[in-house]
Amino acid sequence: MSPAVFGHGHLRLYLLHVLAERSMHGYEIIQALSDRFGGTYTPSAGTIYPRLAKLEEEGLVTKQSDGRKTVYSITDAGRQELADRQDELEGIEDGIGDSVRRLADEVRSSVGAAMKELRAELAAAAREARDEARASGRDARDSARSAADAARDAARDARDAARAAHPPPVSRASSATSPASAPSGPTRR
């Protein structure tokens, strides 16, 4: 969990400081604070609106409805409070710089840790994919070899069956000259 950005009562004073620059509606105040922190801290509506309501109860700000938005403005009493606590406000401004650096360091550390974990997960996934591809390649080669062997065997069987069903024809000319086919016994002249 991040340490508090503002010390006790400092956000209240800083809200007066922001509203002293110009009147704003709640979302603009949240954006102004986020901008001052370089985006490293953005207060929630649940943080800002209750403090604005408290400042209004104390007579330090007023609110006016402007259509659908409520615009907050600092009162003379709010300006006096700000003037009376100027030294404290300067300390808050200095602290904001420290807070921004601290929050940036936390973000950098978190991102670094997340990147390290992501790299490890990607490396493990790459190893797993490579191992699966190798195994799949071996399986594919084995299947291809088996299919080729089966095709050769089937072709050989078909050739043998064809030879058995249709023996080569014996030519008569070759049988007349062949000593094996010559008539046996006495010859007539």
N, C-alpha and C positions, 0 to 999 in steps of 0.2 A: 504494500500500500504506500502511496506517495505521501510524503510529509505535507502538512498544510502549506498552501501558497501564501496565505495572509495570516498574520498573527491575530490574536483576539482583538476585535474592534477595528482592525485595519481595513477590511473590505468596506465597512460602513463609511469610513472617511474617504476611501478611494472612490466610492460611488459619488460622493459629493464633488470630488475633484473632477470626475468625468462629466458630471452634469453642469459644472461651472463653465465648461467649454461651450456647451450648447444643450438645449432641451432635446431629449431623445425618447423613443419608445423602448420597451424592455429588450426587444431583440437587438436593437441598435446598441444598447448598453453592453449586452453580452458580446456582440461583435467587436465593440471598441476595446473591451478587456482582452478578448482573444487576440486582437491585433497587437496590443501592447506587450503581450507575452509571446509574440512571434508564432502563434498557433500552438504553443506547447501547453497552454492551459486555456480552457474554455469553460467558464462557469455554467452550471445548469440553471434552468429557469427556477428550479426549486431552491437554488441558492440566492438568486438575485431578487425575485419578487417578494419574498418575505422581508428582506432587508429594506427594499423600497417602501413596503407598507409600514415598517417600523419608522423609517425616516419621515414618512408622511404623518404618522401619529405624533411624532416629535415636532412637527411644524418645520422641518428642514427642507422638505420637497413638497411640491404639489403635483397633482396629476389632473390632466384634462383629456376628455375623450375626443379623439379626432377621427371620426368615422368608426372604423373597426379597431383602431389602435388607441392605446392610452399613452399619452406623451407625459413624461416626467420632467419637471423643471426645478431648479434649485431656488429656494426662497432667500430673502435677505438674512434670515436667521441661519440658514445653511451656509451662506457666504461668510457670515461672522464666525461660525464654527470652524470653517476651513481656514480663515485668517488666524484664528486663535491657536490652531494646531498645525501651522505651517511647518515648523521644525519636524514634527512627527511625520508629516506628509513627505518631507524630503527623505527621511529615513525609510519610509515605505517605498519610495521610488528607487532608492539604492537597493533595497531588498528585492524588488522586482527583478533587477538584473541578476542577482544571485539565484532567485527562484527559476528564472529562465534557464540559466546555465545548469542548475541542478536537474530540472526537468528534461533538458536536452540530453544530459548525461544519462539519465534513466532511460530515455527513449533509445539513445544510441546503444546502450548496453542490452536492452531488450531486443532490439533489432539484430544486434550482433549475435546474441544467443539463438534467436529464431533462425537466422541465416545459417549458423553452424549446424543446427538440428536439421534444417531443410537440406543442406548439402549432404549430410550423413544419410538421410532418407533417400535422396536421389541416387546416391552411390549404391546403396543397398538395392534399390529398385532396378538400377542398371545391371548390377551383378545378377540379380534374379532373372531379368529378361534375357541376358546373355546366356545363362545356364539353360533356361527353357528353350532358347533358340538352338543351342548346341544339341540338346536332347531331342528336340523336334527334328533337327537336321539328320541326326543319326537314325531316328525312327523312319524318316522319309527315305534315306539311302537304303536302309534295310528293306523297307517295303518295295522300293524300286527294284532292288536286286531280286527279291522273292518273285515279283511280278515278271521280271525278265527271265528268270530261271523257269518259271511256270510256262511262259510263252515258248521258250526253246523246247521244253519237254513236250508241250502240246503240238508244236510244229513237227518234232521228231516222230511222235506217235501218229500224227496224221500222215506223214510221209510213209512210215512203215505200213500203216493200214492201207494206203493207196497202192503200194507195191504188192501187198499180199492180195488185194482184190483184183489187180490187173497186172499179172506178171508180164514181163517184156515179151513181145512176140518172137517166135523162133523163125528165122528166115529159111526158106527151102534151099536156097542156093548154098547156104552155109551148111545145111544138113547133108547135102549130097557129097560134099567134099570132106566132110568130117568123118574120121575113121570110126568114131563111135556109132555113127548112124548107118554105116555100110552093112549090107545084108550079110548075115552069117551063113555059112554052109557053102555047098558047091556052087560054082558059078556056071552059067550056061553060055555056051558060045555058039 
